[in-house]
Amino acid sequence: MTIKKLDDGKQIFIVDTTLRDGEQTAGVVFANAEKIAIAEMLCELGVDQLEVGIPTMGGDEKEAIKQIVKRNLNCSIMAWNRAVISDIKESIDCGVDAVAISISVSDIHIKHKLKTSREWVINNMVKAVRFAKDNGLYVSVNGEDASRADLGFLVQFIEEAKKAGADRFRYCDTVGIKEPFSIYQDIKYLVDNTGFDIEMHTHNDFGMATANALAGIRAGATHVGVTVNGLGERAGNAALEEVIMSFKHVLKYEVDVDTKMFREVSEYVSRASGRALPKWKAIVGDNMFAHESGIHADGALKNPKNYEAFDPADVGLERQIIIGKHSGKAAIINKFNEYDINLEDYEATDILKLVRSTSVRLKRQLFDKELVQIYREYENIISKEAK
């Protein structure tokens, strides 16, 4: 168990799908060794369950899953399947302890993708769940496109899944069209009418994946699906690091996760996926604790809590005071103190003018060597004027 609500002890489980949904990002391929390394890092970090791939793809995909299972990691290993018996047989062959059985539940998908009926969907789901349970597996039934499905049908679908032995229902906001208020209402309705464990699986098409995941948890969901850096199809999924730090600092839950690993894990997945980690990325981006604006830098120097929601060390980062166009005197004085140069107030004012003009000319922040050079030039100017 990774997350616990302090007031009532409710447990929340983190399900990471970087190695399945994350790798389904267009153009992303993890090497087998990378998949194993990511799995090991995520389990060390404290994730409860890893969805590691799709065994029915065969080849390297299946081999990587088998190798992950052989590591005997301290977390549940899940494989993704269609509601097809042959898919589940491939998962069993890999030795996983859990399976996700996915099938469309919205009328849009049932009519235009599956070209069938609601009855067919339920019948095939039930057959697949029963087969998986007969083989001793933990089962998550995935309702693809659940956010566009009829709520009455979802209740029926969940009840049939329960009868067949399923362990939870994955509510998929497949095209990311929900917002937190409506998703809260939907999940509360499903929880109130089924009493079943629900996993939030949210996509970021409108930038609300993390907010939607948290809203679902507030409504009664017990599991939350995430990916490192929010990697995933189209605009991606709810980000592991965002969701967990939100639990810790926004919702004030007890979090048993080594958050200090976040930056390391994010950088590794960024390199392995070939997807750059933006400087402005929430929680783990370089700019999270970089201060340049005069007012902000001054406030952060006086007390970091003025402009930082948590300690940068909590996620493996360090505070940075950036010197550039928007810097103020306090930042200049602080920076030169690092060089054992104690500036007088008037000196800091003069040097700040030079810093700003240089930054505008170069269109960027300034490096330490450039600041030292500016100081030497300033000294020369003062020396000449004195003569």
Number of C-alpha atoms within 10 A of each C-alpha: 15 16 24 19 16 13 8 7 11 12 16 23 18 23 24 27 26 30 27 21 22 28 21 17 18 10 10 15 16 19 13 17 12 18 25 20 15 23 27 17 18 25 19 15 18 19 25 21 23 25 25 30 26 24 26 18 11 12 9 12 19 22 14 23 28 19 16 24 20 12 11 11 15 14 19 18 25 29 30 24 25 21 24 17 19 13 20 27 16 19 28 19 11 20 18 23 18 24 26 27 27 21 23 25 27 22 20 14 19 19 13 10 11 15 10 13 13 15 10 12 17 21 14 15 27 22 15 27 31 19 17 25 17 10 13 12 23 20 24 24 29 27 25 22 22 25 24 19 19 12 16 11 16 20 18 14 22 26 17 17 26 19 11 18 19 27 18 22 26 25 28 23 27 21 20 24 18 21 17 17 13 14 23 21 13 18 24 20 17 22 17 13 14 16 14 21 19 26 28 29 28 31 30 26 18 12 16 19 30 27 20 26 30 24 22 28 22 14 20 22 29 21 26 26 28 34 27 27 31 24 29 26 20 14 17 25 32 31 26 27 25 23 23 24 20 17 20 18 13 11 14 14 21 17 20 15 21 14 19 15 19 25 21 16 21 22 18 18 26 17 13 17 19 13 15 13 17 13 12 12 14 14 24 25 18 18 18 19 23 19 24 21 18 21 16 21 28 23 18 21 17 11 11 18 12 13 16 17 12 14 14 18 13 16 19 16 21 13 18 16 21 22 26 26 23 19 24 23 22 19 27 25 20 18 19 17 12 9 10 9 12 14 17 9 11 10 17 20 17 13 21 24 15 17 25 19 14 19 17 13 10 11 11 12 18 17 12 12 9 13 20 13 12 17 20 12 14 16 14 12 11 12 10 9 8 7 5
